[in-house]
Amino acid sequence: MAERPVFVPRTDGRRLVEEISIAFTWHKGMAPSQKRKNVIELHEAAAKRGLAPLLEVSTKSEGRLGQRLSAFNLKVQLDEVGFIPLESAYQGSKVFERGGPFRDIYRAESRDAKRDPRLRESGDLIGFRFEGADFPILPKTAFYDWLYVRALYPHREFLVRLCDYAGFTDIEFNPEKSLNCQARSCATFVSLHKKDLLAAALESPDAFMNFLLPDSVFQPHSYAERQHGLFGR
């Protein structure tokens, strides 16, 4: 047995995404066929709890939409280099105690970007810097979510189909070992749309952070205040 989260877009209250852990039968093995079996098991177990239909957001998805929305396939546009892999944008924007951001990583492929030795040799992560904007490390997934939503925003035609799903999964994501999750980011995108906040959230990084903070919807200055304390500006 294993447990994996289903990320459900919220349409009420201040929170954007609800994370529901689902137990299901796990099939061992690294083969793509085994991973697809796990996706099926997870979705069937979730359906028994009323969570259906679900979309697997990863390269292991059986549907083209889920594959298209994988962070390995999404591109982020930068003025200086054009369209780059989302993963490369994330890794190249990290700021550490002894260096960064290492913007040359922007030109690397996703897997090479994650393996750059400077990411392990530059001390503790203290924040992110992307196109002149500073992001703190808290909320923990905020910068990754912002990159994902920004990358997906030009493809809003997908929302017609995404809004039909009760939630989103990523079979590779283990919350005990990883932090960022493309399925959570996709759910954030859908939630912002359903709340009619998507355009407002992408007006600026500050605006996006405010919507992510549970108590920030009615406090527009909360992100700026927290950023000052967390990033040390």
N, C-alpha and C positions, 0 to 999 in steps of 0.2 A: 504494500500500500504506500501511497505518497499523498502529499497535499500540495495544491497549487492554488493561487488566487484567481478569482474572476473579478475583473474591474468593471463596475457598473456606473454609468453616468448618472449623476443626481440631477433631478429637475426641480427639487425643492430645497429650501434652506440655503445656508452659505457654503456648505461643502460641495465640491465639484464631483468627487469620485468616492464610491464606497468599495472597499476591498473585502470580498467574501471568500474565505478559505474552503476549498472543496477536497474531500478525501476520495481517492479513486484507485483502481488497480493499476499498478505500474509495470510496464514491460521493459525489462533490462535490455541494454544494447545501444550502440551508437548508430546503427543503420537507420537511414531515413524512414524505412518501413516501420521500425519499432517506435520511432518518435511520432509517426502518424497514428499508430495504434494508441499511444498515450493521449494524443489530442482527442481521439474518439471517446476513450474511456472518461476523460475529464469532462467532456461536453455531455456525455450521457449521464454521468453522476450529477452534474449541475442541473440538467433538465428535470431530474427527480425532485430537485428543490425549487422548481419553478423558474429556473434561469435558462431560458431558451427563447430564440436561437442565439448562439454565440459565434463570434468570429475569432479565429486564431490569427493573430497578427504576428507573422514571422515567415521566414522562408520555408517553414515546414507546413504552412497552411495548404489545404487542398484547393482553396479558391484563389483565383488570380488577385482578387481584391486584397486579401490578407497578405499575399506575397508582395504586392505592390506597396503596401503600407509598412513593410519591414524597414527598420532603420538602415539596413544594408542597401536598400534600394532608394530610399528617400534622399534627395539632395538639398543642400542649403546654399542659397545664393549669397556670395560676397562680392562687393564692388571690386576688390583688388584681384581676385582670382576666378571669378565666375562661380559655376556650380560645383560643389564639392560634396563628398559623402558626409552624412550627418555625423557619423562616428569620428571622422577626421576633424570636423569642426569642434566637436566636444573635447577631444583629447588635446587639440592644439590650442584651446582656450584656457587650459588649466594654469593657475598661478600657484606657485609653491613658495615655501620659505626661502629657497635659494635659487629661484629662477622661474622663468615663464612670464607670459605665455610663449610657447614655442610655435610660432605661426608657420614655420616651414612644414610642420606636420599637416597643415591644411592640404598640401599637395600630395600627401601619401594616401595609399589605399587603406580602407577601413582596418583590415587585419594588421597591416604594417604600423598604422598609427597607434594601435593599442600596445604594440611591442616596443615602442621607442624607449630606450633605457633611461632617458632623462626623466621620464614620468615616475621612475622608481628611485632615482638618485638625487632628487632635488628637495628632499625634506617633506614635511607635511603639506597637504593641500590646504590653501587658505582662501581660495576663491576662484573666480573665472573672469576673464576679460575678453569681450567679443565686440568688435567694431566700435571701440571706444567706450563701451558700457561695462561697468563692474557689476558682478553678481556675487553675492555671499554664498557660503556653503550651506546655509539654512534659509528656507526649507530645503531639505536634502536633495530632492529631485527637481527643484525649480528650474535650474538652468537647462537641464536635459529636456524637461517638458516644454520649455519655451522654444528651444531649437526645433523640437519635433512639430509643435503647433505652427511655428513660423514656416517650416518646410512644407507642411500639409495645406496651409492656408490657400495657396494658389490653385489647389485642386479641390475646391469646395463642391465640385460636382459629385464627389464621392459621398457627400453628406446625405444625398437622397437614399442611398443604400445603407449607409452606416446607421442612420436613425432607426432602421428596422431591427437592429440587433439589441438584445437585452444587456449584453456585456461583451467583454473582450478578454482574450487569454494570450499568453505567450508560454508555450510548453517548456522553453529553455530557461525561463526565469524561475529561480529559486530564491525566495525572499531571505533565506538564511545565509545565502552566499553573495547575493547581488543587491544592488540598490536601484538603479534605473531600469525601467521596463517600458518597452514600446507600446505594450497593450494598455498600461496605465496612461501613457501620454495620449494615445488614441482616444481613450475614454474621456480625458480632459478636454480634448478638442470637441468631442460630441456634446459634452455637458455645457461648455461655453456657448456652443451654437444653440442648444435647446433653451438656454436661459437668455438668449439674445445678447450675449456679452462678448462674442468672438471678436468683432471689429474693435470694440473698446479695449479688450485685453491686449490686442496687438498694436495699440497706438504707441506703446513704449515698453521697455523692460520693467519700468516702475509700475505701470498699470497692470501688467501681467502678474507681477509678484503680489500685488494687492489682492487680486482675485484668488490667488492660491492660498493666502493666509486665511485660516478659518474665521478670524475675527476682523477681517480687513474690508469686507464689502462696504461697510458704512464708515470706515476710517481711512480715507484716501492717502493719509500721510504715514500710515503705519510701516510700509515697506521702507521708505526713506529713513525713518527713525531707526528701524532695526538694522538696515544696511550700515549705517554709521557706526553702530556698535559692533557688528559682526565682522565687517571688512576692514575696520580701522581707518576709515577715511576721515 
